């Protein structure tokens, strides 16, 4: 009898996993967006404050408070929803590049206030180039994964169920659906919702690093997206890299989870990857 109950229970678990009906931890790790947003004289727009606290890859805890402008967010949403593809045919790399550039050009990002928040932390901690990179990237990695799709939520991907709750969940199984037309957020939308999957994060990180003077690129391949950063020497964490057409090395960086170091390969074949945003 005990064996029978065991196999029934095991079958139930397998069924739930394959059907996407398993229970999902809906614990939200970020405060909700306020229902009413008031005008802020310092930013010159209706805005509210966000506070980020995270542990860097060096084990140091950082905290940053910054305003989020409602009007810039609304403009970003409107710009994304009105992106249209050119009439000529695009390769996968050209397609991604076109979309990402449109998202980056919709509004100026990052705002000066957001960029200055990072600069202040870097200066106060007297960080070198690599230390500054670790601080910035770990702040993005610390935000739980949220699936962004142009279809409907809930959605099952690779046996994992993502629920219709466009919020950063502790489980990393939130889902933002009907994000038209391409299933990717602009950097301002990622900041606003604190929700994003691979390419939403890489485009966000790319924008921030470029603003702060770092040499970074976005790379895509195998239905995934990562950041890659140039260093004059091999980073301590790993050595996996991609080269630009002139042979310059860019070390890969996985952003969809915590503790991924620069140059560490998340089990991908980089021969199948291309630089999308140089």
Phi and psi restraints in degrees (value plus and minus 20) as a CYANA .aco file:
   2 UNK   PHI     -82.9   -42.9
   2 UNK   PSI     -59.6   -19.6
   3 UNK   PHI     -84.6   -44.6
   3 UNK   PSI     -59.6   -19.6
   4 UNK   PHI     -81.9   -41.9
   4 UNK   PSI     -65.6   -25.6
   5 UNK   PHI     -82.3   -42.3
   5 UNK   PSI     -57.9   -17.9
   6 UNK   PHI     -81.7   -41.7
   6 UNK   PSI     -66.6   -26.6
   7 UNK   PHI     -89.4   -49.4
   7 UNK   PSI     -53.6   -13.6
   8 UNK   PHI     -83.6   -43.6
   8 UNK   PSI     -63.9   -23.9
   9 UNK   PHI     -85.1   -45.1
   9 UNK   PSI     -62.8   -22.8
  10 UNK   PHI     -83.8   -43.8
  10 UNK   PSI     -61.5   -21.5
  11 UNK   PHI     -83.1   -43.1
  11 UNK   PSI     -57.3   -17.3
  12 UNK   PHI     -83.2   -43.2
  12 UNK   PSI     -62.7   -22.7
  13 UNK   PHI     -84.4   -44.4
  13 UNK   PSI     -64.7   -24.7
  14 UNK   PHI     -83.4   -43.4
  14 UNK   PSI     -61.5   -21.5
  15 UNK   PHI     -80.9   -40.9
  15 UNK   PSI     -65.6   -25.6
  16 UNK   PHI     -82.6   -42.6
  16 UNK   PSI     -60.3   -20.3
  17 UNK   PHI     -83.5   -43.5
  17 UNK   PSI     -67.1   -27.1
  18 UNK   PHI     -91.4   -51.4
  18 UNK   PSI     -51.1   -11.1
  19 UNK   PHI    -110.1   -70.1
  19 UNK   PSI     -26.8    13.2
  20 UNK   PHI      54.8    94.8
  20 UNK   PSI      -0.2    39.8
  21 UNK   PHI    -119.5   -79.5
  21 UNK   PSI     -11.2    28.8
  22 UNK   PHI     -88.3   -48.3
  22 UNK   PSI     133.4   173.4
  23 UNK   PHI     -88.8   -48.8
  23 UNK   PSI     122.8   162.8
  24 UNK   PHI    -136.5   -96.5
  24 UNK   PSI     112.9   152.9
  25 UNK   PHI     -87.7   -47.7
  25 UNK   PSI      95.5   135.5
  26 UNK   PHI    -118.5   -78.5
  26 UNK   PSI       0.0    40.0
  27 UNK   PHI     -86.5   -46.5
  27 UNK   PSI     101.4   141.4
  28 UNK   PHI    -110.5   -70.5
  28 UNK   PSI     114.1   154.1
  29 UNK   PHI    -122.0   -82.0
  29 UNK   PSI     -19.7    20.3
  30 UNK   PHI    -147.6  -107.6
  30 UNK   PSI     126.0   166.0
  31 UNK   PHI     -85.5   -45.5
  31 UNK   PSI     129.6   169.6
  32 UNK   PHI     -88.9   -48.9
  32 UNK   PSI     138.1   178.1
  33 UNK   PHI     -90.3   -50.3
  33 UNK   PSI     112.9   152.9
  34 UNK   PHI     -81.9   -41.9
  34 UNK   PSI     123.9   163.9
  35 UNK   PHI     -90.7   -50.7
  35 UNK   PSI     -53.8   -13.8
  36 UNK   PHI    -136.8   -96.8
  36 UNK   PSI     109.1   149.1
  37 UNK   PHI    -135.9   -95.9
  37 UNK   PSI     106.3   146.3
  38 UNK   PHI    -121.9   -81.9
  38 UNK   PSI     141.8   181.8
  39 UNK   PHI     -90.4   -50.4
  39 UNK   PSI     116.3   156.3
  40 UNK   PHI    -136.9   -96.9
  40 UNK   PSI      96.7   136.7
  41 UNK   PHI     -83.2   -43.2
  41 UNK   PSI     -53.0   -13.0
  42 UNK   PHI     -85.5   -45.5
  42 UNK   PSI     -58.6   -18.6
  43 UNK   PHI    -113.6   -73.6
  43 UNK   PSI     -37.5     2.5
  44 UNK   PHI      55.3    95.3
  44 UNK   PSI       0.7    40.7
  45 UNK   PHI    -176.2  -136.2
  45 UNK   PSI     150.0   190.0
  46 UNK   PHI     -89.1   -49.1
  46 UNK   PSI     105.0   145.0
  47 UNK   PHI    -171.0  -131.0
  47 UNK   PSI     144.1   184.1
  48 UNK   PHI    -157.8  -117.8
  48 UNK   PSI     142.6   182.6
  49 UNK   PHI    -115.3   -75.3
  49 UNK   PSI     123.4   163.4
  50 UNK   PHI    -138.6   -98.6
  50 UNK   PSI     130.2   170.2
  51 UNK   PHI    -147.6  -107.6
  51 UNK   PSI     102.3   142.3
  52 UNK   PHI    -127.8   -87.8
  52 UNK   PSI     111.0   151.0
  53 UNK   PHI    -148.9  -108.9
  53 UNK   PSI     109.5   149.5
  54 UNK   PHI    -175.5  -135.5
  54 UNK   PSI     143.1   183.1
  55 UNK   PHI    -121.5   -81.5
  55 UNK   PSI     108.9   148.9
  56 UNK   PHI     -97.0   -57.0
  56 UNK   PSI     151.7   191.7
  57 UNK   PHI     -86.5   -46.5
  57 UNK   PSI     -34.4     5.6
  58 UNK   PHI    -110.9   -70.9
  58 UNK   PSI     -19.0    21.0
  59 UNK   PHI      65.9   105.9
  59 UNK   PSI     -10.3    29.7
  60 UNK   PHI    -116.9   -76.9
  60 UNK   PSI     119.1   159.1
  61 UNK   PHI    -109.9   -69.9
  61 UNK   PSI     111.0   151.0
  62 UNK   PHI    -143.4  -103.4
  62 UNK   PSI     136.7   176.7
  63 UNK   PHI    -160.4  -120.4
  63 UNK   PSI     116.9   156.9
  64 UNK   PHI    -161.7  -121.7
  64 UNK   PSI     110.9   150.9
  65 UNK   PHI    -134.8   -94.8
  65 UNK   PSI     115.4   155.4
  66 UNK   PHI    -172.7  -132.7
  66 UNK   PSI     134.5   174.5
  67 UNK   PHI    -105.6   -65.6
  67 UNK   PSI     130.2   170.2
  68 UNK   PHI    -140.6  -100.6
  68 UNK   PSI     100.9   140.9
  69 UNK   PHI    -104.9   -64.9
  69 UNK   PSI     101.9   141.9
  70 UNK   PHI     -84.2   -44.2
  70 UNK   PSI     -59.8   -19.8
  71 UNK   PHI     -84.6   -44.6
  71 UNK   PSI     -58.5   -18.5
  72 UNK   PHI     -86.0   -46.0
  72 UNK   PSI     -57.7   -17.7
  73 UNK   PHI     -83.2   -43.2
  73 UNK   PSI     -68.5   -28.5
  74 UNK   PHI     -79.2   -39.2
  74 UNK   PSI     -60.3   -20.3
  75 UNK   PHI     -85.4   -45.4
  75 UNK   PSI     -58.9   -18.9
  76 UNK   PHI     -83.6   -43.6
  76 UNK   PSI     -63.8   -23.8
  77 UNK   PHI     -81.7   -41.7
  77 UNK   PSI     -68.0   -28.0
  78 UNK   PHI     -81.8   -41.8
  78 UNK   PSI     -60.8   -20.8
  79 UNK   PHI     -85.6   -45.6
  79 UNK   PSI     -63.6   -23.6
  80 UNK   PHI     -81.7   -41.7
  80 UNK   PSI     -65.5   -25.5
  81 UNK   PHI     -86.2   -46.2
  81 UNK   PSI     -37.8     2.2
  82 UNK   PHI    -126.8   -86.8
  82 UNK   PSI      -8.1    31.9
  83 UNK   PHI     -90.2   -50.2
  83 UNK   PSI     111.7   151.7
  84 UNK   PHI    -145.5  -105.5
  84 UNK   PSI     122.9   162.9
  85 UNK   PHI     -97.3   -57.3
  85 UNK   PSI     129.7   169.7
  86 UNK   PHI     -85.1   -45.1
  86 UNK   PSI     140.5   180.5
  87 UNK   PHI     -94.9   -54.9
  87 UNK   PSI     -42.9    -2.9
  88 UNK   PHI    -101.2   -61.2
  88 UNK   PSI     138.5   178.5
  89 UNK   PHI     -94.8   -54.8
  89 UNK   PSI     121.0   161.0
  90 UNK   PHI    -139.8   -99.8
  90 UNK   PSI     125.4   165.4
  91 UNK   PHI     -94.5   -54.5
  91 UNK   PSI     150.4   190.4
  92 UNK   PHI     -78.8   -38.8
  92 UNK   PSI     -62.6   -22.6
  93 UNK   PHI     -85.8   -45.8
  93 UNK   PSI     -64.5   -24.5
  94 UNK   PHI     -85.5   -45.5
  94 UNK   PSI     -57.1   -17.1
  95 UNK   PHI     -81.6   -41.6
  95 UNK   PSI     -70.8   -30.8
  96 UNK   PHI     -83.3   -43.3
  96 UNK   PSI     -63.6   -23.6
  97 UNK   PHI     -78.5   -38.5
  97 UNK   PSI     -64.1   -24.1
  98 UNK   PHI     -81.9   -41.9
  98 UNK   PSI     -67.9   -27.9
  99 UNK   PHI     -82.7   -42.7
  99 UNK   PSI     -68.2   -28.2
 100 UNK   PHI     -81.5   -41.5
 100 UNK   PSI     -61.7   -21.7
 101 UNK   PHI     -84.9   -44.9
 101 UNK   PSI     -57.8   -17.8
 102 UNK   PHI     -83.5   -43.5
 102 UNK   PSI     -60.5   -20.5
 103 UNK   PHI     -86.0   -46.0
 103 UNK   PSI     -59.3   -19.3
 104 UNK   PHI     -90.7   -50.7
 104 UNK   PSI     -49.3    -9.3
 105 UNK   PHI    -109.9   -69.9
 105 UNK   PSI     -23.2    16.8
 106 UNK   PHI     -86.8   -46.8
 106 UNK   PSI     -65.6   -25.6
 107 UNK   PHI    -162.6  -122.6
 107 UNK   PSI     138.7   178.7
 108 UNK   PHI     -89.4   -49.4
 108 UNK   PSI     102.6   142.6
 109 UNK   PHI    -167.3  -127.3
 109 UNK   PSI     122.5   162.5
 110 UNK   PHI     -96.8   -56.8
 110 UNK   PSI     138.2   178.2
 111 UNK   PHI     -86.1   -46.1
 111 UNK   PSI     139.6   179.6
 112 UNK   PHI     -79.8   -39.8
 112 UNK   PSI     -58.1   -18.1
 113 UNK   PHI     -84.1   -44.1
 113 UNK   PSI     -59.9   -19.9
 114 UNK   PHI     -89.7   -49.7
 114 UNK   PSI     -64.9   -24.9
 115 UNK   PHI     -82.9   -42.9
 115 UNK   PSI     -59.3   -19.3
 116 UNK   PHI     -86.3   -46.3
 116 UNK   PSI     -49.9    -9.9
 117 UNK   PHI     -80.3   -40.3
 117 UNK   PSI     -64.6   -24.6
 118 UNK   PHI     -85.7   -45.7
 118 UNK   PSI     -65.3   -25.3
 119 UNK   PHI     -78.6   -38.6
 119 UNK   PSI     -61.0   -21.0
 120 UNK   PHI     -83.0   -43.0
 120 UNK   PSI     -65.2   -25.2
 121 UNK   PHI     -83.3   -43.3
 121 UNK   PSI     -61.1   -21.1
 122 UNK   PHI     -84.3   -44.3
 122 UNK   PSI     -63.5   -23.5
 123 UNK   PHI     -87.9   -47.9
 123 UNK   PSI     -63.7   -23.7
 124 UNK   PHI     -83.0   -43.0
 124 UNK   PSI     -55.7   -15.7
 125 UNK   PHI    -109.0   -69.0
 125 UNK   PSI     -23.4    16.6
 126 UNK   PHI      33.1    73.1
 126 UNK   PSI      30.1    70.1
 127 UNK   PHI    -104.4   -64.4
 127 UNK   PSI     125.7   165.7
 128 UNK   PHI    -103.1   -63.1
 128 UNK   PSI    -194.2  -154.2
 129 UNK   PHI     -76.7   -36.7
 129 UNK   PSI     -70.0   -30.0
 130 UNK   PHI     -89.0   -49.0
 130 UNK   PSI     -57.7   -17.7
 131 UNK   PHI     -83.7   -43.7
 131 UNK   PSI     -59.3   -19.3
 132 UNK   PHI     -85.8   -45.8
 132 UNK   PSI     -61.1   -21.1
 133 UNK   PHI     -80.5   -40.5
 133 UNK   PSI     -66.0   -26.0
 134 UNK   PHI     -79.5   -39.5
 134 UNK   PSI     -61.2   -21.2
 135 UNK   PHI     -81.2   -41.2
 135 UNK   PSI     -69.4   -29.4
 136 UNK   PHI     -86.5   -46.5
 136 UNK   PSI     -69.9   -29.9
 137 UNK   PHI     -86.5   -46.5
 137 UNK   PSI     -59.2   -19.2
 138 UNK   PHI     -85.0   -45.0
 138 UNK   PSI     -48.5    -8.5
 139 UNK   PHI     -87.0   -47.0
 139 UNK   PSI     -50.7   -10.7
 140 UNK   PHI    -100.6   -60.6
 140 UNK   PSI     -62.8   -22.8
 141 UNK   PHI     -81.9   -41.9
 141 UNK   PSI     -49.5    -9.5
 142 UNK   PHI     -90.4   -50.4
 142 UNK   PSI     -36.9     3.1
 143 UNK   PHI    -101.4   -61.4
 143 UNK   PSI     102.8   142.8
 144 UNK   PHI     -76.8   -36.8
 144 UNK   PSI     128.5   168.5
 145 UNK   PHI     -82.9   -42.9
 145 UNK   PSI     116.6   156.6
 146 UNK   PHI    -155.8  -115.8
 146 UNK   PSI     107.0   147.0
 147 UNK   PHI     -92.1   -52.1
 147 UNK   PSI     112.0   152.0
 148 UNK   PHI    -136.5   -96.5
 148 UNK   PSI      98.3   138.3
 149 UNK   PHI    -154.8  -114.8
 149 UNK   PSI     138.7   178.7
 150 UNK   PHI    -109.6   -69.6
 150 UNK   PSI     -24.8    15.2
 151 UNK   PHI    -118.4   -78.4
 151 UNK   PSI    -175.4  -135.4
 152 UNK   PHI    -116.5   -76.5
 152 UNK   PSI     129.1   169.1
 153 UNK   PHI    -124.6   -84.6
 153 UNK   PSI     133.3   173.3
 154 UNK   PHI     -89.7   -49.7
 154 UNK   PSI     142.8   182.8
 155 UNK   PHI    -165.0  -125.0
 155 UNK   PSI     118.9   158.9
 156 UNK   PHI    -126.4   -86.4
 156 UNK   PSI     103.2   143.2
 157 UNK   PHI    -149.5  -109.5
 157 UNK   PSI     100.5   140.5
 158 UNK   PHI      33.1    73.1
 158 UNK   PSI      20.8    60.8
 159 UNK   PHI      61.3   101.3
 159 UNK   PSI     -17.8    22.2
 160 UNK   PHI    -129.4   -89.4
 160 UNK   PSI     111.0   151.0
 161 UNK   PHI    -111.1   -71.1
 161 UNK   PSI     108.4   148.4
 162 UNK   PHI    -130.8   -90.8
 162 UNK   PSI     103.5   143.5
 163 UNK   PHI    -111.1   -71.1
 163 UNK   PSI     141.5   181.5
 164 UNK   PHI    -100.0   -60.0
 164 UNK   PSI      51.7    91.7
 165 UNK   PHI    -165.9  -125.9
 165 UNK   PSI      70.8   110.8
 166 UNK   PHI     -92.4   -52.4
 166 UNK   PSI      54.0    94.0
 167 UNK   PHI    -171.9  -131.9
 167 UNK   PSI     132.8   172.8
 168 UNK   PHI     -93.2   -53.2
 168 UNK   PSI      84.5   124.5
 169 UNK   PHI    -113.0   -73.0
 169 UNK   PSI     128.1   168.1
 170 UNK   PHI     -78.4   -38.4
 170 UNK   PSI     -52.2   -12.2
 171 UNK   PHI     -94.6   -54.6
 171 UNK   PSI     -36.8     3.2
 172 UNK   PHI      52.6    92.6
 172 UNK   PSI       3.1    43.1
 173 UNK   PHI    -139.6   -99.6
 173 UNK   PSI       8.7    48.7
 174 UNK   PHI     -97.8   -57.8
 174 UNK   PSI     141.4   181.4
 175 UNK   PHI    -165.1  -125.1
 175 UNK   PSI     108.2   148.2
 176 UNK   PHI    -126.8   -86.8
 176 UNK   PSI      93.0   133.0
 177 UNK   PHI    -122.9   -82.9
 177 UNK   PSI     144.1   184.1
 178 UNK   PHI      37.8    77.8
 178 UNK   PSI      17.7    57.7
 179 UNK   PHI    -107.5   -67.5
 179 UNK   PSI      71.6   111.6
 180 UNK   PHI    -110.4   -70.4
 180 UNK   PSI     130.9   170.9
 181 UNK   PHI    -119.9   -79.9
 181 UNK   PSI     -19.5    20.5
 182 UNK   PHI    -145.2  -105.2
 182 UNK   PSI     -18.0    22.0
 183 UNK   PHI      47.7    87.7
 183 UNK   PSI      21.2    61.2
 184 UNK   PHI    -168.3  -128.3
 184 UNK   PSI     118.5   158.5
 185 UNK   PHI    -106.9   -66.9
 185 UNK   PSI     131.0   171.0
 186 UNK   PHI     -93.9   -53.9
 186 UNK   PSI     141.9   181.9
 187 UNK   PHI     -75.2   -35.2
 187 UNK   PSI     -58.7   -18.7
 188 UNK   PHI     -86.0   -46.0
 188 UNK   PSI     -54.7   -14.7
 189 UNK   PHI     -91.4   -51.4
 189 UNK   PSI     -56.6   -16.6
 190 UNK   PHI     -82.1   -42.1
 190 UNK   PSI     -63.3   -23.3
 191 UNK   PHI     -83.9   -43.9
 191 UNK   PSI     -60.5   -20.5
 192 UNK   PHI     -87.7   -47.7
 192 UNK   PSI     -69.3   -29.3
 193 UNK   PHI    -109.2   -69.2
 193 UNK   PSI     -39.3     0.7
 194 UNK   PHI      32.6    72.6
 194 UNK   PSI      25.5    65.5
 195 UNK   PHI    -161.1  -121.1
 195 UNK   PSI     109.5   149.5
 196 UNK   PHI    -195.3  -155.3
 196 UNK   PSI     134.8   174.8
 197 UNK   PHI    -125.4   -85.4
 197 UNK   PSI    -169.8  -129.8
 198 UNK   PHI     -84.4   -44.4
 198 UNK   PSI     -78.2   -38.2
 199 UNK   PHI     -95.1   -55.1
 199 UNK   PSI     -47.8    -7.8
 200 UNK   PHI     -79.9   -39.9
 200 UNK   PSI     -60.6   -20.6
 201 UNK   PHI     -91.0   -51.0
 201 UNK   PSI     -62.8   -22.8
 202 UNK   PHI     -86.2   -46.2
 202 UNK   PSI     -59.2   -19.2
 203 UNK   PHI     -86.4   -46.4
 203 UNK   PSI     -59.7   -19.7
 204 UNK   PHI     -81.6   -41.6
 204 UNK   PSI     -70.8   -30.8
 205 UNK   PHI     -82.3   -42.3
 205 UNK   PSI     -60.7   -20.7
 206 UNK   PHI     -77.8   -37.8
 206 UNK   PSI     -66.9   -26.9
 207 UNK   PHI     -81.9   -41.9
 207 UNK   PSI     -64.2   -24.2
 208 UNK   PHI     -84.9   -44.9
 208 UNK   PSI     -68.0   -28.0
 209 UNK   PHI     -85.3   -45.3
 209 UNK   PSI     -59.6   -19.6
 210 UNK   PHI     -82.7   -42.7
 210 UNK   PSI     -61.4   -21.4
 211 UNK   PHI     -81.2   -41.2
 211 UNK   PSI     -55.6   -15.6
 212 UNK   PHI    -113.0   -73.0
 212 UNK   PSI     -14.7    25.3
 213 UNK   PHI      71.4   111.4
 213 UNK   PSI      -5.0    35.0
 214 UNK   PHI    -110.3   -70.3
 214 UNK   PSI     133.0   173.0
 215 UNK   PHI    -115.2   -75.2
 215 UNK   PSI      78.5   118.5
 216 UNK   PHI    -153.6  -113.6
 216 UNK   PSI     136.5   176.5
 217 UNK   PHI    -157.6  -117.6
 217 UNK   PSI     141.7   181.7
 218 UNK   PHI    -124.7   -84.7
 218 UNK   PSI     112.0   152.0
 219 UNK   PHI    -141.8  -101.8
 219 UNK   PSI     123.3   163.3
 220 UNK   PHI    -148.5  -108.5
 220 UNK   PSI     129.2   169.2
 221 UNK   PHI     155.1   195.1
 221 UNK   PSI     134.1   174.1
 222 UNK   PHI      32.6    72.6
 222 UNK   PSI      20.5    60.5
 223 UNK   PHI      38.7    78.7
 223 UNK   PSI      16.7    56.7
 224 UNK   PHI    -164.4  -124.4
 224 UNK   PSI     146.5   186.5
 225 UNK   PHI    -160.1  -120.1
 225 UNK   PSI     118.9   158.9
 226 UNK   PHI    -158.1  -118.1
 226 UNK   PSI     144.5   184.5
 227 UNK   PHI    -110.4   -70.4
 227 UNK   PSI     136.1   176.1
 228 UNK   PHI    -162.6  -122.6
 228 UNK   PSI     118.4   158.4
 229 UNK   PHI    -147.5  -107.5
 229 UNK   PSI     117.5   157.5
 230 UNK   PHI    -104.1   -64.1
 230 UNK   PSI     114.6   154.6
 231 UNK   PHI    -152.7  -112.7
 231 UNK   PSI     127.1   167.1
 232 UNK   PHI     -89.7   -49.7
 232 UNK   PSI     -37.3     2.7
 233 UNK   PHI    -158.9  -118.9
 233 UNK   PSI     144.4   184.4
 234 UNK   PHI     -83.6   -43.6
 234 UNK   PSI     112.2   152.2
 235 UNK   PHI     -88.5   -48.5
 235 UNK   PSI     141.1   181.1
 236 UNK   PHI     -88.9   -48.9
 236 UNK   PSI     -55.1   -15.1
 237 UNK   PHI     -92.6   -52.6
 237 UNK   PSI     -59.8   -19.8
 238 UNK   PHI    -185.4  -145.4
 238 UNK   PSI     156.9   196.9
 239 UNK   PHI    -147.4  -107.4
 239 UNK   PSI     -16.9    23.1
 240 UNK   PHI     -91.4   -51.4
 240 UNK   PSI     114.2   154.2
 241 UNK   PHI    -170.9  -130.9
 241 UNK   PSI     149.3   189.3
 242 UNK   PHI    -147.5  -107.5
 242 UNK   PSI     129.4   169.4
 243 UNK   PHI    -129.5   -89.5
 243 UNK   PSI     124.1   164.1
 244 UNK   PHI    -100.6   -60.6
 244 UNK   PSI     156.2   196.2
 245 UNK   PHI     -79.5   -39.5
 245 UNK   PSI     -36.6     3.4
 246 UNK   PHI    -121.9   -81.9
 246 UNK   PSI     -11.8    28.2
 247 UNK   PHI      66.6   106.6
 247 UNK   PSI     -10.5    29.5
 248 UNK   PHI     -97.1   -57.1
 248 UNK   PSI     112.1   152.1
 249 UNK   PHI    -105.5   -65.5
 249 UNK   PSI     113.5   153.5
 250 UNK   PHI    -143.8  -103.8
 250 UNK   PSI      98.5   138.5
 251 UNK   PHI    -102.5   -62.5
 251 UNK   PSI     116.1   156.1
 252 UNK   PHI     -96.6   -56.6
 252 UNK   PSI     133.6   173.6
 253 UNK   PHI    -164.6  -124.6
 253 UNK   PSI      95.0   135.0
 254 UNK   PHI    -100.6   -60.6
 254 UNK   PSI     108.1   148.1
 255 UNK   PHI    -130.2   -90.2
 255 UNK   PSI     -23.8    16.2
 256 UNK   PHI    -104.8   -64.8
 256 UNK   PSI     -20.1    19.9
 257 UNK   PHI    -172.8  -132.8
 257 UNK   PSI     144.6   184.6
 258 UNK   PHI     -99.0   -59.0
 258 UNK   PSI     135.9   175.9
 259 UNK   PHI      56.3    96.3
 259 UNK   PSI     -14.2    25.8
 260 UNK   PHI     -96.5   -56.5
 260 UNK   PSI     103.5   143.5
 261 UNK   PHI    -112.2   -72.2
 261 UNK   PSI     146.0   186.0
 262 UNK   PHI     -86.1   -46.1
 262 UNK   PSI     108.3   148.3
 263 UNK   PHI      69.4   109.4
 263 UNK   PSI     -19.9    20.1
 264 UNK   PHI    -109.7   -69.7
 264 UNK   PSI     106.8   146.8
 265 UNK   PHI    -108.6   -68.6
 265 UNK   PSI     101.0   141.0
 266 UNK   PHI    -103.6   -63.6
 266 UNK   PSI      22.0    62.0
 267 UNK   PHI      46.3    86.3
 267 UNK   PSI      34.5    74.5
 268 UNK   PHI    -143.2  -103.2
 268 UNK   PSI     139.8   179.8
 269 UNK   PHI    -119.1   -79.1
 269 UNK   PSI      80.7   120.7
 270 UNK   PHI     -87.5   -47.5
 270 UNK   PSI     -33.2     6.8
 271 UNK   PHI     -85.6   -45.6
 271 UNK   PSI     -38.8     1.2
 272 UNK   PHI    -119.6   -79.6
 272 UNK   PSI      -8.4    31.6
 273 UNK   PHI    -130.2   -90.2
 273 UNK   PSI     133.2   173.2
 274 UNK   PHI    -154.4  -114.4
 274 UNK   PSI     132.2   172.2
 275 UNK   PHI     -95.4   -55.4
 275 UNK   PSI     103.2   143.2
 276 UNK   PHI    -118.6   -78.6
 276 UNK   PSI     -67.3   -27.3
 277 UNK   PHI    -136.4   -96.4
 277 UNK   PSI      89.5   129.5
